[in-house]
C-alpha cells in the first residue's frame, strides 16, 4: 500500500507569529497552506482536517503478486515426504524425507534462513532419531519441534515421539506412558491445549488407511486411548472453536473428496481430563511403561558421508523400536459429536481431484492453495478459502495473480500468526537423473503475505457484548472487555462526568445538526501538509465528545500533531471533513479496536469502506486489515460499487479487483443499486472500462445456451430479464467472488450443495 506523504510533522513551524490564513477554493480541494500558530485567546477555533483525496483511481506503487526467490547453500535435492516447518525468527526447518531418485531415507536437519535465503545443514546431537519419511513435525512452545511417527528405510511404520530443541540442536525422547498408538505415516497432527492430536494415516504391510484419533498429553507425556473418527491420509487437521477439523487428503476409497469433518472437543471428560491408565490398558500389548525402551543417546554428533545428492542418509543412528501390532478389537467411536459436510458443487470451491493442494489454517479459515501441476494449468490454479463459521467457499485470487508459470511447489508452511505462508519448490523443467541436474524441491521460495487478502491472523475469538449480533462477531472480532468498558465513555457529554476533554466534528449528513464552523479556524493537516483554515460556510455535524488520552494512545498521527503543539493542542477542537457516520465509526474504533457491526457504528458496508480510506490516509495497518477482511467477506450487490471505488482510493488493488469482478458478474443487478448511482461520472466510466475490450452483455436465450442460468459455466443463476452477463472475448467473466447470504439464496449461485451428516 502506498503510504501518505512522509514529511516529518516536526518540520512545520510552530512560531508564535501570525500569518495570513489561506482559504482553499472548496472544502474538498487541497492546496498548499502556510503554518499558523494560535494564541491562548483562540481556543474557540476548530482545527480542520482535510478531506479525502480526489475520488479518482490511485495506482499502487508495488505489485501485489508475490515474487519467487531463489535460495542458496546446501539445498535439499529431490526431497519427498519430509517435514517443513516455520519455526519463527525467519527460520524454516526441514527434517527427514527420502530422495526421489535414489530412495535414500534421511534424518538430517536442514535450516533455511529467510533473510539470507540460504540453506544449511544443522549439526544436531543427543538421542538422534532414525531415518524417516511421512512423519509430522509440530512447533511446540516456540522453540521445540515434536516429531511423531513416519516410515523408515525398511518400510516399517513408526510410533515414537522425539523432541528437537531449536536453541541447542539437541534431541531427546520424553518418557512416555500410556497405550502407544499404531505406527503410521502420512497422518496429521494438531496441537491444542498442550495436547498433540494424531489423526489417521496409513499403516501395516498393506498400507491400510487408519480411521482413528488419539492424543498425547504433553504435560504428563501420556497417550490417551484410541477412538474411531474418520479414515484419511495425506490430509490436514487443526483445532478451531474447540473442534478438531479434518480436510483434504485421500479416504479409504482412495478418492480426493470434498468433504470436511469435525469432532467436538468441548464438554467431553475424555478430552478435558488427563488420560487415565487402567488395568486393561496396562495389559494392552501396545502399553508402554514409564521407562523408555529406546537405548541411551550419544552426545557425539553423527558423521556424514557425501552421496549422490550431496549428503548421505544417517541410517546408522539410533533407531526406534516401532510399534506396528494391530489390535484385534475395533476402537470405540470418539466421544463428542462427529459431523461432516460434503461440498457437492460450488463455483468458488476448487476441485480436489486436480492440481497440487496445500491446506493450511488461518483465523477461522481454511486456505486451499491450488498450485500448478501436470494435471492442471496455471490459469486454473487459485487461492480459495473456506470460512469454518459459515462453511462458505470464496475464491481469493486466481492462479496468475500468485503463481508464475514454469514452477512446481512441493511444500507449504505458515507462521504461527497465520499471516504469512511460504511455498517451497523448484523450476518444473529441470533435467533429472543421476547424470544431470537434480530437481531441487526446496530450492525456490514463494512468500505470500495473507494480510493482503484480508486475513486477520489466528486471533482468539472474543466474548461479544449483547449489543453485538452473532453475525457481527463472524464478520469481525467484537470489542474486548476493556473495549466494551471504554465504549461506555465514548461520545458522552462532559456534563455527565464522562471526563471528555476534546471535541470532534464531521461533515453533516441528512438528519444531523446544522452547526457552523467558526470563521478562520485552522485546518488540521495530514502528514506532510501545512496548517490551513476552514471557510466560514462549512456545515458540520453535532459534536463528538472524546478523550485526548485515547486519541493520543491509539492514533499515531494525532499524537504527532499534538506533541508538536499544533493548533489542536490549543483549540481542543477538530473538524474532519468526512461523513459524520464514518468519523464516528473511526473514533469508536479507537476506543474499542473493533469494526464489528453495531446498531450505531459500522452498521453499513459504506461506513466500513469509508474507514478503509481513512486507514490509508493516516497509515493505520490494523484498521486497514480489519476493513479489508470485513468488506471482502460481506461483499454484496448493493455495496459492491462503493467498495470498488473506495478500494481504489485506498490503494487496495486486490480488493478493488475482487469488487470489480463481482460488479461485472452481477452487472444487471448492480446498475439498479443506489451505490452504483451514487458513483461519480469518472468512477462510472472507469468501472465500465473494467470489462474486456471485446466484452458484451449476454442475456436471455443466449445466456441460457451457454449455461449461465442455473449455475452453469458462469454460475450466474437467476433470470435473464433480471440481469445479463458481461463476457470477454475468451468467453470468461470477471472473477466470481461469492455473495452474501441473501444473494446466495435468491440467485442459487453459490449454494455449496452441502450434505450434512
For each residue, the residues with C-beta under 8 A, 3 or more apart:
1: 60 616 624 650 651 652
2: 58 60 61 62 651
3: 6 619
4: 526 527 528 616 617 618 619
5: 526 527 528 529
6: 3 527 528
7: 11 527 528
8: 11
9: 12 525 527 528 560 561 564 566
10: 560 564
11: 7 8
12: 9 35 525 530 531 564 566
13: 35 37
14: 35 37 564 565 566
15: 35 37
16: 37 39
17: 37
18: 36 37 39
19: 34 35 36
20: 34
21: 34 36 520 522 532 533
22: 31 32 33 34 532 533
23: 533 535
24: 27 29 30 31 33 532 535
25: 29 31
26: 29
27: 24 51 534 535 538 577
28: 51 52 54 577
29: 24 25 26
30: 24 50 51 53 529
31: 22 24 25 532
32: 22 530
33: 22 24 523 525 529 530 531 532 533
34: 19 20 21 22 530 531
35: 12 13 14 15 19 530 531
36: 18 19 21 522 531 533 567
37: 13 14 15 16 17 18 567
38: 42 45 522 567 570 571
39: 16 18 42 570
40: 43 570
41:
42: 38 39 45 570 571
43: 40 570 571 572
44: 518 571
45: 38 42 518 520 521 522 567 571 573
46: 505 517 518 521 522 534 540 571 573 574 575
47: 521 522 523 524 566 567 568 571 573 574 575
48: 517 521 522 523 524 532 533 534 538 574 575 576 577
49: 523 524 525 526 574 575 576 577
50: 30 523 524 525 526 529 532 577
51: 27 28 30 577 578
52: 28 55 578 613 614 617 649
53: 30 56 58 617 649
54: 28
55: 52 645 649 680 682 683
56: 53 648 649 682 683
57: 648 649 686
58: 2 53 648 649 651
59: 651
60: 1 2 63 64 651 653
61: 2
62: 2
63: 60
64: 60 401 452 653 654
65: 401 402
66: 402 446 447 448 449
67: 446
68: 404 407 444 445 446
69: 117 444 445 446 447
70: 117 443 444 445
71: 75 112 117 118 119 442 443 444 445
72: 75 116 117 118 119
73: 118 119 120
74: 110 119 120 121 310 311
75: 71 72 119 440 442 443
76: 79 82 94 97 110 119 309 440 441 442
77: 99 309 310 438 439 440 441
78: 99 100 101 102 309 438 439 440 441
79: 76 82 94 97 98 99 100 106 441 442
80: 97 98 99 100 133 410 441
81: 96 97 98 133 134 185 186
82: 76 79 94 95 96 97 106 133 411
83: 94 95 96 97 135 136 137 147
84: 92 93 94 137 411 412 413 424 442
85: 92 93 94 95 137 138 139 145 413
86: 91 92 139 413 414 415 416 422
87: 91 92 93 139 143 145 166
88: 91 139 142 143 415 416
89:
90: 113 114 115
91: 86 87 88 111 112 113 114 166
92: 84 85 86 87 111 112 114 413 422 424
93: 84 85 87 109 110 111 112 122 137 145 166
94: 76 79 82 83 84 85 97 109 110 111 112 411 442
95: 82 83 85 107 108 109 110 135 137 145 147 164
96: 81 82 83 105 106 107 108 131 132 133 135 147 150
97: 76 79 80 81 82 83 94 105 106 133
98: 79 80 81 103 104 105 106 133
99: 77 78 79 80 102 103 104 106 308 309
100: 78 79 80 439 441
101: 78 432 433 434 438
102: 78 99 307 308 309 434
103: 98 99
104: 98 99 153 307 309 312 313
105: 96 97 98 131 132 133 152 153 313 315
106: 79 82 96 97 98 99 131 311 313 314
107: 95 96 128 129 130 131 132 313 314 315 317
108: 95 96 121 122 304 311 314
109: 93 94 95 121 122 124 164 169
110: 74 76 93 94 95 119 120 121 122
111: 91 92 93 94 119 120 122
112: 71 91 92 93 94 117 118 119 442 445
113: 90 91 116 117 118 120
114: 90 91 92 117 422 445 447
115: 90
116: 72 113
117: 69 70 71 72 112 113 114 445
118: 71 72 73 112 113
119: 71 72 73 74 75 76 110 111 112 442
120: 73 74 110 111 113
121: 74 108 109 110 304 311
122: 93 108 109 110 111 169
123: 169 301
124: 109 128 164 169 170 171 301 302
125: 128 168 169 170 171 299 300 301
126: 170 171 172 297 298 299
127: 162 171 172 173 294 296 297 318
128: 107 124 125 171 297 298 302 314 317 318
129: 107 132 147 160 162 171 317 318 320
130: 107 152 158 315 317 318 319 320
131: 96 105 106 107 152 153 313 314 315 317
132: 96 105 107 129 135 147 149 150 151 152 158
133: 80 81 82 96 97 98 105 150 151 185
134: 81 149 150 151 185 186 187 201
135: 83 95 96 132 147 148 149 150 151 158 185
136: 83 146 147 148 149 150 187 188 189 198
137: 83 84 85 93 95 145 146 147
138: 85 145 146 148 189 190 191 196
139: 85 86 87 88 142 144 145 146 191 416
140: 144 145 146 163 191 196 218
141: 144
142: 88 139 416
143: 87 88 165 166 167
144: 139 140 141 163 164 165 166
145: 85 87 93 95 137 138 139 140 163 164 166
146: 136 137 138 139 140 161 162 163 189 191 196 218
147: 83 95 96 129 132 135 136 137 150 161 162 163 164
148: 135 136 138 160 161 187 189 196 198 216
149: 132 134 135 136 157 158 159 160 183 184 185 187 198 201
150: 96 132 133 134 135 136 147 157 158 185
151: 132 133 134 135 155 156 157 158 185
152: 105 130 131 132 155 156 158 319 322
153: 104 105 131 313 315
154:
155: 151 152
156: 151 152 183 322 324
157: 149 150 151 182 183 184 185 202 203 204 322 324
158: 130 132 135 149 150 151 152 183 184 185 320 322
159: 149 180 181 182 183 184 320 322 323 324
160: 129 148 149 173 294 320 321 322
161: 146 147 148 173 174 176 196 216
162: 127 129 146 147 171 172 173
163: 140 144 145 146 147 171 172 173 174
164: 95 109 124 144 145 147 169 170 171
165: 143 144 168 169 170 171 172
166: 87 91 93 143 144 145 169
167: 143
168: 125 165
169: 109 122 123 124 125 164 165 166
170: 124 125 126 164 165
171: 124 125 126 127 128 129 162 163 164 165 297
172: 126 127 162 163 165 297
173: 127 160 161 162 163 176 292 294 297
174: 161 163 221
175: 221 290 291 292
176: 161 173 180 216 221 222 223 288 292
177: 220 221 222 223 277 288 289 290
178: 216 222 223 224 275 277 281 287 288
179: 223 225 226 281 284 286 287 288
180: 159 176 223 286 287 288 323
181: 159 184 198 212 214 223 226 286 323
182: 157 159 203 210 212 226 286 323 324 325 326 327
183: 149 156 157 158 159 203 322 323 324
184: 149 157 158 159 181 187 198 200 201 202 203 210
185: 81 133 134 135 149 150 151 157 158 201 202 203
186: 81 134 201 202 233 234
187: 134 136 148 149 184 198 199 200 201 202 210 233
188: 136 198 199 200 201 232 235 236 237 246 249
189: 136 138 146 148 196 197 198 199 237
190: 138 196 197 199 237 238 239 244
191: 138 139 140 146 195 196 197 239
192: 195 197 239 244 265
193:
194: 217 218 219
195: 191 192 215 216 217 218 271
196: 138 140 146 148 161 189 190 191 215 216 218
197: 189 190 191 192 213 214 215 237 239 244
198: 136 148 149 181 184 187 188 189 201 213 214 215 216
199: 187 188 189 190 212 213 229 230 232 235 237 244 246
200: 184 187 188 209 210 211 212 213 229 230 231 232 233 235 237 246 249
201: 134 149 184 185 186 187 188 198 209 210 233
202: 157 184 185 186 187 207 208 209 210 233
203: 157 182 183 184 185 207 208 210 324 326
204: 157 207 208 324 326
205:
206:
207: 202 203 204
208: 202 203 204
209: 200 201 202 231 232 233 250 251 252
210: 182 184 187 200 201 202 203 231 233
211: 200 228 229 230 231 252
212: 181 182 199 200 226 227 228 229 331
213: 197 198 199 200 226 227 228 229 244 263 334
214: 181 197 198 223 224 225 226 227
215: 195 196 197 198 223 224 271 275
216: 148 161 176 178 195 196 198 221 222 223 224
217: 194 195 220 221 222 223 224 274 275
218: 140 146 194 195 196 221
219: 194 274
220: 177 217 274 275
221: 174 175 176 177 216 217 218
222: 176 177 178 216 217 274 275 277
223: 176 177 178 179 180 181 214 215 216 217 275 288
224: 178 214 215 216 217 270 275
225: 179 214 270 275 281 331
226: 179 181 182 212 213 214 331
227: 212 213 214 270 331 332 333 334 335
228: 211 212 213 330 331 332 333 334
229: 199 200 211 212 213 246 261 263 334 338
230: 199 200 211 246 261 338 340
231: 200 209 210 211 251 252
232: 188 199 200 209 235 246 248 249 250 251
233: 186 187 200 201 202 209 210 249 250
234: 186 248 249 250
235: 188 199 200 232 246 247 248 249 250 359
236: 188 246 247 248 249 359 360 361 366
237: 188 189 190 197 199 200 244 245 246
238: 190 244 245 361
239: 190 191 192 197 242 243 244 245 265
240: 243 245 361 364 388
241: 364 388 389 461
242: 239 264 265 266
243: 239 240 262 263 264 265 266
244: 190 192 197 199 213 237 238 239 262 263 265
245: 237 238 239 240 260 261 262 361 366 388
246: 188 199 200 229 230 232 235 236 237 249 260 261 262
247: 235 236 260 261 359 366 386
248: 232 234 235 236 256 352 357 359 368
249: 188 200 232 233 234 235 236 246 256
250: 209 232 233 234 235 254 255 256
251: 209 231 232 254 255 257
252: 209 211 231
253:
254: 250 251
255: 250 251
256: 248 249 250 352 353
257: 251 342 352
258: 342 343 344 349 351 352
259: 340 341 342 343
260: 245 246 247 340 341 343 366 386 391
261: 229 230 245 246 247 338 339 340
262: 243 244 245 246 338 339 340
263: 213 229 243 244 334 336 337 338
264: 242 243 267 268 336 337 338 339
265: 192 239 242 243 244 268 271 336
266: 242 243 336
267: 264 272 336
268: 264 265 271 272 335 336
269: 272 273 335
270: 224 225 227 273 335 336
271: 195 215 265 268 335 336
272: 267 268 269
273: 269 270 276
274: 217 219 220 222
275: 178 215 217 220 222 223 224 225
276: 273 281
277: 177 178 222 281 282 287
278: 281 282
279: 282 283
280: 283 284
281: 178 179 225 276 277 278 284 287
282: 277 278 279 287
283: 279 280 287
284: 179 280 281 287 327
285: 325
286: 179 180 181 182 323 325 327
287: 178 179 180 277 281 282 283 284
288: 176 177 178 179 180 223 292 293
289: 177
290: 175 177
291: 175
292: 173 175 176 288
293: 288 321
294: 127 160 173 318 320 321
295: 318
296: 127
297: 126 127 128 171 172 173 318
298: 126 128 318
299: 125 126
300: 125
301: 123 124 125
302: 124 128 314 316 317
303:
304: 108 121 311 312 314
305: 312
306: 310 311 312
307: 102 104 310 311 312 313
308: 99 102 434
309: 76 77 78 99 102 104 438
310: 74 77 306 307
311: 74 106 108 121 304 306 307
312: 104 304 305 306 307
313: 104 105 106 107 131 153 307
314: 106 107 108 128 131 302 304 317
315: 105 107 130 131 153
316: 302
317: 107 128 129 130 131 302 314
318: 127 128 129 130 294 295 297 298
319: 130 152
320: 129 130 158 159 160 294
321: 160 293 294
322: 152 156 157 158 159 160 183
323: 159 180 181 182 183 286
324: 156 157 159 182 183 203 204
325: 182 285 286
326: 182 203 204
327: 182 284 286 331
328:
329:
330: 228
331: 212 225 226 227 228 327
332: 227 228
333: 227 228 338
334: 213 227 228 229 263 338
335: 227 268 269 270 271
336: 263 264 265 266 267 268 270 271
337: 263 264
338: 229 230 261 262 263 264 333 334
339: 261 262 264 756 757
340: 230 259 260 261 262 756 757
341: 259 260 391 754 755 756 757
342: 257 258 259 754 755 757
343: 258 259 260 346 349 393 752 753 754
344: 258 752 753 754 755
345: 349 711 752 753
346: 343 349 393 750 751 752 753
347: 711 715 736 749 750
348: 384 393 394 395 736 737 738 750
349: 258 343 345 346 384 386 393 752
350: 355 357 368 370 382 384 395
351: 258 354 355
352: 248 256 257 258 357
353: 256
354: 351 373 375 376 380
355: 350 351 370 371 372 373 375 376 380 381
356: 370 371 372 373 408 409 410
357: 248 350 352 368 369 370 371
358: 368 369 371 409 411 412 423
359: 235 236 247 248 366 367 368 369
360: 236 366 367 369 412 414 418 421
361: 236 238 240 245 365 366 367 414 418 458
362: 365 367 414 418 419 450 455 457 458
363: 418 455 456 457 458 459
364: 240 241 387 388 389 461
365: 361 362 385 386 387 388 455
366: 236 245 247 260 359 360 361 385 386 388
367: 359 360 361 362 383 384 385 396 421 450 455
368: 248 350 357 358 359 383 384 385 386
369: 357 358 359 360 383 409 412 421 423
370: 350 355 356 357 376 380 381 382 383 384 399
371: 355 356 357 358 381 403 408 409 423 425
372: 355 356 376 377 378 381 399 403 405 407 408 409 428
373: 354 355 356 376 408
374:
375: 354 355
376: 354 355 370 372 373 380 381
377: 372 380 381 399
378: 372 381 399 400 403 404 405
379: 398 399 400
380: 354 355 370 376 377 399
381: 355 370 371 372 376 377 378 398 399 402 403
382: 350 370 395 396 397 398 399
383: 367 368 369 370 395 396 397 402 448 453
384: 348 349 350 367 368 370 393 394 395 396
385: 365 366 367 368 393 394 395 396 453 455
386: 247 260 349 365 366 368 391 392 393
387: 364 365 390 391 392 394 474 633
388: 240 241 245 364 365 366 391
389: 241 364 474
390: 387 474
391: 260 341 386 387 388 752 754
392: 386 387 738 750 752
393: 343 346 348 349 384 385 386 738 750 752
394: 348 384 385 387 632 633 737 738
395: 348 350 382 383 384 385 398 735 736 737 738
396: 367 382 383 384 385 453 454 632 658
397: 382 383 401 402 453 654
398: 379 381 382 395 401 402 735
399: 370 372 377 378 379 380 381 382 402 403
400: 378 379 403
401: 64 65 397 398 654 657
402: 65 66 381 383 397 398 399 446 448
403: 371 372 378 381 399 400 407 409 446
404: 68 378 407
405: 372 378
406: 427 428 429
407: 68 372 403 404 425 426 427 428 444 446
408: 356 371 372 373 425 426 427 428
409: 356 358 369 371 372 403 412 423 424 425 446
410: 80 356 424 425 426 441 442
411: 82 84 94 358 423 424 425 441 442
412: 84 358 360 369 409 421 422 423 424
413: 84 85 86 92 421 422 424
414: 86 360 361 362 418 420 421 422
415: 86 88 418 419 420 421
416: 86 88 139 142 458
417: 420 457 458
418: 360 361 362 363 414 415 450 455 457 458
419: 362 415 449 450 451 455 457
420: 414 415 417 447 448 449 450 451
421: 360 367 369 412 413 414 415 447 448 450
422: 86 92 114 412 413 414 445 446 447 448
423: 358 369 371 409 411 412 445 446 448
424: 84 92 409 410 411 412 413 441 442 444 445 446
425: 371 407 408 409 410 411 441 442 443 444 446
426: 407 408 410 430 439 440 441 442 443 444
427: 406 407 408 430 443 444
428: 372 406 407 408
429: 406
430: 426 427 437 438 439 440
431: 436 437
432: 101 436 437 438 439
433: 101 436
434: 101 102 308
435:
436: 431 432 433
437: 430 431 432
438: 77 78 101 309 430 432
439: 77 78 100 426 430 432
440: 75 76 77 78 426 430 443 444
441: 76 77 78 79 80 100 410 411 424 425 426
442: 71 75 76 79 84 94 112 119 410 411 424 425 426
443: 70 71 75 425 426 427 440
444: 68 69 70 71 407 424 425 426 427 440
445: 68 69 70 71 112 114 117 422 423 424
446: 66 67 68 69 402 403 407 409 422 423 424 425
447: 66 69 114 420 421 422
448: 66 383 402 420 421 422 423
449: 66 419 420 452
450: 362 367 418 419 420 421 453 455 457
451: 419 420 454 455 456 457 625
452: 64 449 654
453: 383 385 396 397 450 628 632 654
454: 396 451 625 628 629 630 631 632 633 655
455: 362 363 365 367 385 418 419 450 451 629
456: 363 451 459 477 625 626 629
457: 362 363 417 418 419 450 451
458: 361 362 363 416 417 418
459: 363 456 477
460:
461: 241 364 473 477
462: 473 477 478 479 480 481
463: 478 481
464: 468 470 472 473 478 596
465: 468 478 479 484
466:
467: 598 599
468: 464 465 472 473 478 479 596 597 598
469: 472 473 597
470: 464 473 474
471: 474 475 597
472: 464 468 469 475 476 478 596 597 598
473: 461 462 464 468 469 470 476 477 478 596
474: 387 389 390 470 471
475: 471 472 596 597 629 630 633 634
476: 472 473 594 595 596 597 626 629 630
477: 456 459 461 462 473 594 596
478: 462 463 464 465 468 472 473 594 596
479: 462 465 468 482 483 484 487 592 593 594 596
480: 462 483 484 592 593 594
481: 462 463 484 485
482: 479 485 486
483: 479 480 486 487 591 592 593 594
484: 465 479 480 481 487 488 592
485: 481 482 488
486: 482 483 489 490 550 591 592
487: 479 483 484 490 588 591 592
488: 484 485 492
489: 486 492 498 499 500 547 591
490: 486 487 546 587 588 591 592
491: 500 544 545 546 584 587 588
492: 488 489 496 498 500 545
493: 496 498 500 545
494: 497 498 499 500 501 545
495:
496: 492 493
497: 494
498: 489 492 493 494 545
499: 489 494 547
500: 489 491 492 493 494 503 545 546 547
501: 494 547 548 572
502: 545 546 547 548 551 572 573 574
503: 500 543 544 545 546 572 573 574
504: 543 544 546 573 574 575 576 583 587
505: 46 515 517 540 541 542 543 544 573 574 575 576
506: 540 541 544 575 576 577 578 579 580 582 583 584
507: 539 540 541 577 578 579 580 583
508: 512 513 514 515 539 540 541 580
509: 512 541 579 580 581
510:
511:
512: 508 509 541 542 580
513: 508 540 541 542
514: 508 539
515: 505 508 539 540 541 542 543
516: 536 537 538 539 540
517: 46 48 505 521 534 535 536 538 540 575
518: 44 45 46 521 534 536
519: 535 536
520: 21 45 533 534 536
521: 45 46 47 48 517 518 533 534 571 573 575
522: 21 36 38 45 46 47 48 531 532 533 534 567 571
523: 33 47 48 49 50 531 532 533 534
524: 47 48 49 50 531 561 566 567 568 574 575 576
525: 9 12 33 49 50 528 529 530 531 532 561
526: 4 5 49 50 529 557 617 618
527: 4 5 6 7 9 557 560 618 619
528: 4 5 6 7 9 525
529: 5 30 33 50 525 526 532
530: 12 32 33 34 35 525
531: 12 33 34 35 36 522 523 524 525 566 567
532: 21 22 24 31 33 48 50 522 523 525 529
533: 21 22 23 33 36 48 520 521 522 523
534: 27 46 48 517 518 520 521 522 523 538 575
535: 23 24 27 517 519 538
536: 516 517 518 519 520
537: 516
538: 27 48 516 517 534 535 575 577
539: 507 508 514 515 516
540: 46 505 506 507 508 513 515 516 517 575
541: 505 506 507 508 509 512 513 515 544 580 583
542: 505 512 513 515 580
543: 503 504 505 515
544: 491 503 504 505 506 541 583 584 587
545: 491 492 493 494 498 500 502 503
546: 490 491 500 502 503 504 550 551 587 590
547: 489 499 500 501 502 550 551
548: 501 502 551 552 562 572
549: 552 553
550: 486 546 547 553 554 590 591
551: 502 546 547 548 554 555 558 559 562 587 590
552: 548 549 555 558 559 562
553: 549 550 559
554: 550 551 590 591 593
555: 551 552 558 559 590 618 620
556: 559 560 618 619 620
557: 526 527 560 561 618 619
558: 551 552 555 561 562 568
559: 551 552 553 555 556 562 563
560: 9 10 527 556 557 563 564
561: 9 524 525 557 558 564 566 568 569
562: 548 551 552 558 559 565 566 568 569
563: 559 560
564: 9 10 12 14 560 561 569
565: 14 562 569 570
566: 9 12 14 47 524 531 561 562 569
567: 36 37 38 45 47 522 524 531 570 571
568: 47 524 558 561 562 571 572 573 574
569: 561 562 564 565 566
570: 38 39 40 42 43 565 567
571: 38 42 43 44 45 46 47 521 522 567 568 574
572: 43 501 502 503 548 568
573: 45 46 47 502 503 504 505 521 568
574: 46 47 48 49 502 503 504 505 524 568 571
575: 46 47 48 49 504 505 506 517 521 524 534 538 540
576: 48 49 504 505 506 524 583
577: 27 28 48 49 50 51 506 507 538
578: 51 52 506 507 582 583 586 610 614
579: 506 507 509 582 583 607 610
580: 506 507 508 509 512 541 542 583 584
581: 509 584 585 604 607 610
582: 506 578 579 585 586 607 610 611 614
583: 504 506 507 541 544 576 578 579 580 586 587
584: 491 506 544 580 581 587 588 600 601
585: 581 582 588 589 595 601 602 607 608 610 611
586: 578 582 583 589 590 611 614
587: 490 491 504 544 546 551 583 584 590 591
588: 487 490 491 584 585 591 592 598 601 602
589: 585 586 592 593 594 595 611 623 626
590: 546 550 551 554 555 586 587
591: 483 486 487 489 490 550 554 587 588
592: 479 480 483 484 486 487 490 588 589
593: 479 480 483 554 589 622
594: 476 477 478 479 480 483 589 626
595: 476 585 589 601 602 608 611 623 626 627 630
596: 464 468 472 473 475 476 477 478 479 602
597: 468 469 471 472 475 476 602 603
598: 467 468 472 588 601 602 603
599: 467 603
600: 584 603
601: 584 585 588 595 598 607
602: 585 588 595 596 597 598 607 608 611
603: 597 598 599 600 607
604: 581 607 608 639
605: 608 609 630 631 634 635 636 639 642 643
606: 609 610 639 642 675
607: 579 581 582 585 601 602 603 604 610 611
608: 585 595 602 604 605 611 612 627 630 631
609: 605 606 612 613 627 631 639 642 643 645 646 647
610: 578 579 581 582 585 606 607 613 614 646
611: 582 585 586 589 595 602 607 608 614 615 623 627
612: 608 609 615 616 624 627 628 631 646 647 650 652 655
613: 52 609 610 616 617 646 649 650
614: 52 578 582 586 610 611 617 618 620 623
615: 611 612 618 620 621 623 624 627 650
616: 1 4 612 613 619 624 649 650 651 652
617: 4 52 53 526 613 614
618: 4 526 527 555 556 557 614 615
619: 3 4 527 556 557 616
620: 555 556 614 615 623 624
621: 615 624 625
622: 593 625 626
623: 589 595 611 614 615 620 626 627
624: 1 612 615 616 620 621 627 628 650 652
625: 451 454 456 621 622 628 629
626: 456 476 589 594 595 622 623 629 630
627: 595 608 609 611 612 615 623 624 630 631
628: 453 454 612 624 625 631 632 652 654 655
629: 454 455 456 475 476 625 626 632 633
630: 454 475 476 595 605 608 626 627 633 634
631: 454 605 608 609 612 627 628 634 635 643 647 655 659
632: 394 396 453 454 628 629 635 655 658 737
633: 387 394 454 475 629 630
634: 475 605 630 631 639 740
635: 605 631 632 639 640 643 658 659 662 737 738 739 740
636: 605 639 640 739 740 742 743
637: 640 662 666 669 670 673 739 743
638: 673 674 675
639: 604 605 606 609 634 635 636 642 643 675
640: 635 636 637 643 644 659 662 663 666 670 673 675
641: 644 645 659 663 670 673 675 676 678 679 683 687
642: 605 606 609 639 645 646 675 678 679
643: 605 609 631 635 639 640 646 647 655 659
644: 640 641 647 648 656 659 660 663 687
645: 55 609 641 642 648 649 679 683 687
646: 609 610 612 613 642 643 649 650
647: 609 612 631 643 644 650 652 653 655 656 659
648: 56 57 58 644 645 651 652 656 686
649: 52 53 55 56 57 58 613 616 645 646
650: 1 612 613 615 616 624 646 647
651: 1 2 58 59 60 616 648
652: 1 612 616 624 628 647 648 655 656
653: 60 64 647 656 657
654: 64 397 401 452 453 628 657 658
655: 454 612 628 631 632 643 647 652 658 659
656: 644 647 648 652 653 659 660
657: 401 653 654 660 661 735
658: 396 632 635 654 655 661 662 735 737
659: 631 635 640 641 643 644 647 655 656 662 663 737
660: 644 656 657 663 664 687 690 734
661: 657 658 664 665 733 734 735 736 737
662: 635 637 640 658 659 665 666 734 735 737
663: 640 641 644 659 660 666 667 670 687 690 734
664: 660 661 667 690 691 726 733 734
665: 661 662 714 716 725 726 733 734 735 736 737
666: 637 640 662 663 669 670 723 743
667: 663 664 670 671 697 723 724 725 726
668: 671 672 699 722 723 724 725
669: 637 666 672 673 718 722 723
670: 637 640 641 663 666 667 673 676
671: 667 668 676
672: 668 669 676
673: 637 638 640 641 669 670 676 677
674: 638 677 678
675: 606 638 639 640 641 642 678 679
676: 641 670 671 672 673 679 684
677: 673 674
678: 641 642 674 675
679: 641 642 645 675 676 683 684 687
680: 55 683 684
681: 684 685
682: 55 56 685 686
683: 55 56 641 645 679 680 686 687
684: 676 679 680 681 687 688
685: 681 682 688 689
686: 57 648 682 683 689 690
687: 641 644 645 660 663 679 683 684 690
688: 684 685 691
689: 685 686
690: 660 663 664 686 687 734
691: 664 688 695 726 728 734
692: 695 728 729 730
693: 729
694: 728 729
695: 691 692 726 727 728 729
696: 726 727
697: 667 724 725 726 727
698: 702 703 706 708 724 725 726 727
699: 668 702 703 720 721 723 724 725
700: 703 704 720 721
701: 704 705 720
702: 698 699 705 706
703: 698 699 700 706 708 709 716 720 724 725
704: 700 701 707 708 709 720
705: 701 702
706: 698 702 703 712 713 714 731
707: 704 710 712 713 714
708: 698 703 704 712 713 714 716 720 725
709: 703 704 712 716 717 718 719 720
710: 707 717 748
711: 345 347 715 716 717 748 749 751
712: 706 707 708 709 715 716
713: 706 707 708
714: 665 706 707 708 725 727 733 736
715: 347 711 712 736 749 750
716: 665 703 708 709 711 712 723 725 747 749
717: 709 710 711 747 748 749
718: 669 709 722 723 746 747 748 749
719: 709 722
720: 699 700 701 703 704 708 709 723 724
721: 699 700
722: 668 669 718 719
723: 666 667 668 669 699 716 718 720
724: 667 668 697 698 699 703 720
725: 665 667 668 697 698 699 703 708 714 716 733
726: 664 665 667 691 695 696 697 698 733 734
727: 695 696 697 698 714 731 732 733
728: 691 692 694 695 731 732 733
729: 692 693 694 695
730: 692
731: 706 727 728
732: 727 728
733: 661 664 665 714 725 726 727 728 736
734: 660 661 662 663 664 665 690 691 726
735: 395 398 657 658 661 662 665
736: 347 348 395 661 665 714 715 733 749
737: 348 394 395 632 635 658 659 661 662 665
738: 348 392 393 394 395 635 750
739: 635 636 637 742 743 744 747 749 750
740: 634 635 636 743 744
741: 744 745
742: 636 739 745 746
743: 636 637 666 739 740 746 747 749 750
744: 739 740 741 747 748 749 750 751
745: 741 742 748 751
746: 718 742 743
747: 716 717 718 739 743 744 750
748: 710 711 717 718 744 745 751
749: 347 711 715 716 717 718 736 739 743 744
750: 346 347 348 392 393 715 738 739 743 744 747
751: 346 711 744 745 748
752: 343 344 345 346 349 391 392 393
753: 343 344 345 346
754: 341 342 343 344 391
755: 341 342 344
756: 339 340 341
757: 339 340 341 342
